Amino acid sequence: MSVAVKKLTWDDIKDWPESPGRTELVDGRLVMSPVPARRHRRISQRLCRVIEPFVESRDLGEFYDGPINTVLDQHVHYEPDLCFIAKDRLRLWDPVAFHGPPDLIIEVISESNRQHDTVTKFRDYARYGVREYWLADPAANEIQVWALESGQYSAVGTFRRGQRVTSRVLEGLRLDPAQVF
C-alpha cells in the first residue's frame, strides 16, 4: 500500500493558530522549531538596537526584530529572526505576510538548528533572491555576511570583535560584533 503525501502551501497553514515556536515550510514540508533560547533573543535584540535606528533615520524601509511571515513560494515560508525590507518593496505586504524576498535577512544560529540556518535557509534565500544574508554565530562570536551575485551567495566577510560589519544593502552601517556578542 502506498501513502500519498501532500506538499503543504502557505494557504494551508496561514490561518493556523499561532504556535509558541516557529512554523515554516521547506519545499512543502512542515518544519517546527522551539522558541529561541535567552542568548539567541539577546543577540537578536542587540542587532535590532543598532540596525533599526540606522534604517529609520535614513528612511530606507522597515526593519523587523522577531519572526515575520515571509512567503517566498507557495511551498516555501520562513520566519526569519530579523529582516529588512526596502521602502520601494513594502507593497509586497498583505495583512499577515510579506510575499517575496526581504532585502536582508539575519539569522542567529542555534546549535540545535545550525544546519537549517547554514544549509537549508542559505540555499532557499539565495534561490528566491534575498540580496544579503547574515549569519550571527554565538558559538564563534562572529557575523558572516553573504551577498547575492548571479543567483548565488558570495562571501562579503566574516566579522569579529573590533571589526566593522560591511553591508552592501545597508551601506554606511556601523556595527562591531562586540556590540552583539
BALONU-28279 format. One record per residue (C-alpha): residue number from 1; residue in one letter; x, y, z. Coordinates in nm, 3 decimals, always signed. Each point is the difference from the previous one (the first is absolute). Layout:
# BALONU-28279
+-----+---+---------+---------+---------+
:   k : r :      c1 :      c2 :      c3 :
+-----+---+---------+---------+---------+
: NUM : a :       X :       Y :       Z :
...
+-----+---+---------+---------+---------+
***
This chain:
# BALONU-28279
+-----+---+---------+---------+---------+
:   k : r :      c1 :      c2 :      c3 :
+-----+---+---------+---------+---------+
:   1 : m :  +0.000 :  +0.000 :  +0.000 :
:   2 : s :  +0.137 :  +0.342 :  -0.090 :
:   3 : v :  -0.053 :  +0.313 :  +0.198 :
:   4 : a :  -0.065 :  +0.333 :  -0.169 :
:   5 : v :  +0.178 :  +0.295 :  +0.155 :
:   6 : k :  -0.135 :  +0.345 :  -0.072 :
:   7 : k :  +0.242 :  +0.290 :  -0.028 :
:   8 : l :  -0.133 :  +0.276 :  +0.222 :
:   9 : t :  -0.040 :  +0.356 :  -0.124 :
:  10 : w :  -0.016 :  +0.339 :  +0.170 :
:  11 : d :  -0.379 :  -0.006 :  -0.053 :
:  12 : d :  -0.018 :  -0.328 :  +0.195 :
:  13 : i :  +0.171 :  +0.143 :  +0.310 :
:  14 : k :  -0.065 :  +0.374 :  +0.000 :
:  15 : d :  -0.312 :  -0.022 :  +0.216 :
:  16 : w :  +0.140 :  -0.247 :  +0.253 :
:  17 : p :  +0.011 :  +0.124 :  +0.358 :
:  18 : e :  +0.331 :  +0.152 :  +0.100 :
:  19 : s :  +0.243 :  -0.250 :  +0.144 :
:  20 : p :  +0.245 :  +0.075 :  +0.281 :
:  21 : g :  +0.290 :  -0.070 :  -0.239 :
:  22 : r :  +0.058 :  +0.044 :  -0.371 :
:  23 : t :  -0.207 :  -0.166 :  -0.269 :
:  24 : e :  +0.176 :  -0.003 :  -0.337 :
:  25 : l :  -0.044 :  -0.174 :  -0.334 :
:  26 : v :  +0.299 :  -0.142 :  -0.183 :
:  27 : d :  -0.101 :  -0.127 :  -0.344 :
:  28 : g :  -0.347 :  -0.077 :  +0.137 :
:  29 : r :  +0.125 :  -0.180 :  +0.314 :
:  30 : l :  -0.098 :  +0.138 :  +0.338 :
:  31 : v :  +0.299 :  +0.089 :  +0.220 :
:  32 : m :  -0.066 :  +0.108 :  +0.358 :
:  33 : s :  +0.264 :  +0.151 :  +0.227 :
:  34 : p :  -0.014 :  +0.086 :  +0.369 :
:  35 : v :  -0.003 :  +0.353 :  +0.136 :
:  36 : p :  +0.355 :  +0.142 :  -0.017 :
:  37 : a :  +0.211 :  -0.027 :  +0.314 :
:  38 : r :  +0.088 :  +0.301 :  +0.215 :
:  39 : r :  +0.344 :  +0.070 :  -0.155 :
:  40 : h :  -0.147 :  -0.029 :  -0.348 :
:  41 : r :  -0.267 :  +0.262 :  +0.086 :
:  42 : r :  +0.256 :  +0.234 :  +0.162 :
:  43 : i :  +0.220 :  -0.008 :  -0.312 :
:  44 : s :  -0.303 :  +0.067 :  -0.217 :
:  45 : q :  -0.106 :  +0.293 :  +0.220 :
:  46 : r :  +0.349 :  +0.150 :  -0.008 :
:  47 : l :  +0.014 :  -0.024 :  -0.379 :
:  48 : c :  -0.335 :  +0.175 :  -0.017 :
:  49 : r :  +0.115 :  +0.283 :  +0.233 :
:  50 : v :  +0.278 :  +0.086 :  -0.245 :
:  51 : i :  -0.166 :  -0.066 :  -0.337 :
:  52 : e :  -0.354 :  +0.129 :  +0.051 :
:  53 : p :  +0.102 :  +0.361 :  +0.085 :
:  54 : f :  +0.236 :  -0.002 :  -0.301 :
:  55 : v :  -0.283 :  -0.107 :  -0.233 :
:  56 : e :  -0.252 :  +0.244 :  +0.150 :
:  57 : s :  +0.231 :  +0.302 :  +0.004 :
:  58 : r :  +0.064 :  -0.043 :  -0.373 :
:  59 : d :  -0.361 :  -0.093 :  -0.087 :
:  60 : l :  +0.126 :  -0.311 :  -0.181 :
:  61 : g :  -0.297 :  -0.226 :  +0.067 :
:  62 : e :  -0.096 :  -0.221 :  +0.293 :
:  63 : f :  +0.209 :  -0.218 :  +0.230 :
:  64 : y :  -0.162 :  -0.283 :  +0.197 :
:  65 : d :  +0.120 :  -0.171 :  +0.316 :
:  66 : g :  -0.182 :  -0.320 :  +0.056 :
:  67 : p :  -0.148 :  -0.241 :  -0.240 :
:  68 : i :  -0.219 :  +0.127 :  -0.280 :
:  69 : n :  -0.179 :  -0.219 :  -0.251 :
:  70 : t :  +0.216 :  +0.001 :  -0.311 :
:  71 : v :  -0.153 :  -0.184 :  -0.296 :
:  72 : l :  +0.261 :  -0.067 :  -0.267 :
:  73 : d :  -0.207 :  -0.252 :  -0.198 :
:  74 : q :  -0.329 :  -0.179 :  +0.058 :
:  75 : h :  +0.200 :  -0.288 :  +0.156 :
:  76 : v :  +0.274 :  +0.208 :  +0.170 :
:  77 : h :  -0.074 :  +0.211 :  +0.308 :
:  78 : y :  +0.251 :  +0.115 :  +0.261 :
:  79 : e :  -0.008 :  +0.208 :  +0.318 :
:  80 : p :  +0.345 :  +0.169 :  +0.009 :
:  81 : d :  +0.147 :  +0.129 :  +0.325 :
:  82 : l :  +0.049 :  +0.349 :  -0.148 :
:  83 : c :  -0.053 :  +0.153 :  -0.339 :
:  84 : f :  +0.004 :  +0.323 :  -0.195 :
:  85 : i :  -0.238 :  +0.090 :  -0.281 :
:  86 : a :  +0.086 :  +0.298 :  -0.219 :
:  87 : k :  -0.254 :  +0.281 :  -0.024 :
:  88 : d :  -0.084 :  -0.063 :  -0.367 :
:  89 : r :  -0.088 :  -0.367 :  +0.075 :
:  90 : l :  -0.237 :  +0.051 :  +0.293 :
:  91 : r :  -0.292 :  -0.038 :  -0.240 :
:  92 : l :  +0.061 :  -0.378 :  +0.012 :
:  93 : w :  -0.162 :  -0.017 :  +0.345 :
:  94 : d :  -0.351 :  -0.134 :  +0.051 :
:  95 : p :  -0.162 :  +0.012 :  +0.347 :
:  96 : v :  +0.192 :  -0.304 :  +0.132 :
:  97 : a :  +0.303 :  -0.068 :  -0.221 :
:  98 : f :  +0.269 :  +0.144 :  -0.220 :
:  99 : h :  -0.015 :  -0.164 :  -0.345 :
: 100 : g :  +0.346 :  +0.004 :  -0.148 :
: 101 : p :  +0.360 :  +0.007 :  +0.115 :
: 102 : p :  +0.100 :  +0.260 :  +0.259 :
: 103 : d :  +0.306 :  +0.203 :  -0.098 :
: 104 : l :  +0.196 :  -0.118 :  +0.305 :
: 105 : i :  -0.059 :  -0.294 :  +0.233 :
: 106 : i :  +0.197 :  -0.062 :  +0.320 :
: 107 : e :  -0.016 :  -0.336 :  +0.173 :
: 108 : v :  +0.151 :  -0.059 :  +0.343 :
: 109 : i :  +0.130 :  -0.355 :  -0.015 :
: 110 : s :  -0.132 :  -0.242 :  +0.260 :
: 111 : e :  +0.218 :  -0.306 :  +0.058 :
: 112 : s :  -0.309 :  -0.222 :  -0.008 :
: 113 : n :  -0.092 :  +0.144 :  -0.339 :
: 114 : r :  +0.336 :  +0.090 :  -0.157 :
: 115 : q :  -0.050 :  -0.195 :  -0.323 :
: 116 : h :  -0.343 :  +0.155 :  -0.058 :
: 117 : d :  +0.154 :  +0.350 :  +0.007 :
: 118 : t :  +0.332 :  -0.072 :  -0.172 :
: 119 : v :  -0.113 :  -0.244 :  -0.269 :
: 120 : t :  -0.377 :  -0.006 :  -0.058 :
: 121 : k :  -0.077 :  +0.369 :  +0.050 :
: 122 : f :  +0.328 :  +0.100 :  -0.163 :
: 123 : r :  -0.104 :  -0.193 :  -0.313 :
: 124 : d :  -0.358 :  +0.129 :  -0.004 :
: 125 : y :  +0.082 :  +0.362 :  +0.076 :
: 126 : a :  +0.241 :  +0.004 :  -0.296 :
: 127 : r :  -0.243 :  -0.190 :  -0.225 :
: 128 : y :  -0.281 :  +0.246 :  +0.069 :
: 129 : g :  +0.207 :  +0.318 :  -0.021 :
: 130 : v :  +0.078 :  +0.126 :  +0.352 :
: 131 : r :  +0.267 :  +0.258 :  -0.088 :
: 132 : e :  +0.202 :  -0.042 :  +0.319 :
: 133 : y :  +0.010 :  -0.271 :  +0.268 :
: 134 : w :  +0.172 :  +0.034 :  +0.336 :
: 135 : l :  +0.076 :  -0.289 :  +0.234 :
: 136 : a :  +0.061 :  +0.114 :  +0.357 :
: 137 : d :  +0.186 :  -0.287 :  +0.164 :
: 138 : p :  -0.002 :  +0.003 :  +0.383 :
: 139 : a :  +0.237 :  -0.300 :  +0.017 :
: 140 : a :  +0.270 :  +0.191 :  -0.194 :
: 141 : n :  -0.100 :  +0.356 :  +0.104 :
: 142 : e :  +0.001 :  +0.104 :  -0.364 :
: 143 : i :  -0.229 :  +0.125 :  -0.274 :
: 144 : q :  +0.032 :  -0.138 :  -0.351 :
: 145 : v :  -0.136 :  +0.218 :  -0.280 :
: 146 : w :  -0.098 :  -0.146 :  -0.337 :
: 147 : a :  -0.109 :  +0.203 :  -0.305 :
: 148 : l :  -0.201 :  -0.134 :  -0.293 :
: 149 : e :  +0.191 :  +0.006 :  -0.328 :
: 150 : s :  -0.135 :  -0.172 :  -0.312 :
: 151 : g :  -0.242 :  -0.208 :  +0.205 :
: 152 : q :  +0.257 :  -0.126 :  +0.252 :
: 153 : y :  +0.143 :  +0.131 :  +0.323 :
: 154 : s :  +0.357 :  +0.120 :  +0.010 :
: 155 : a :  +0.174 :  +0.083 :  +0.326 :
: 156 : v :  +0.026 :  +0.369 :  +0.085 :
: 157 : g :  +0.186 :  -0.087 :  +0.319 :
: 158 : t :  +0.008 :  -0.155 :  +0.343 :
: 159 : f :  +0.008 :  +0.265 :  +0.272 :
: 160 : r :  +0.117 :  -0.031 :  +0.361 :
: 161 : r :  +0.049 :  +0.229 :  +0.300 :
: 162 : g :  +0.172 :  +0.324 :  -0.097 :
: 163 : q :  -0.096 :  -0.022 :  -0.368 :
: 164 : r :  -0.278 :  +0.184 :  -0.180 :
: 165 : v :  -0.265 :  -0.208 :  -0.175 :
: 166 : t :  -0.021 :  +0.096 :  -0.366 :
: 167 : s :  -0.341 :  -0.008 :  -0.168 :
: 168 : r :  -0.081 :  +0.066 :  -0.364 :
: 169 : v :  -0.370 :  +0.038 :  +0.081 :
: 170 : l :  +0.047 :  +0.234 :  +0.298 :
: 171 : e :  +0.299 :  +0.201 :  -0.119 :
: 172 : g :  +0.153 :  +0.214 :  +0.272 :
: 173 : l :  -0.125 :  -0.213 :  +0.289 :
: 174 : r :  +0.244 :  -0.005 :  +0.291 :
: 175 : l :  -0.021 :  -0.325 :  +0.194 :
: 176 : d :  +0.276 :  -0.165 :  +0.200 :
: 177 : p :  -0.084 :  -0.362 :  +0.095 :
: 178 : a :  +0.109 :  +0.092 :  +0.355 :
: 179 : q :  -0.329 :  +0.196 :  +0.022 :
: 180 : v :  -0.188 :  -0.323 :  -0.061 :
: 181 : f :  +0.189 :  -0.287 :  +0.170 :
+-----+---+---------+---------+---------+
***
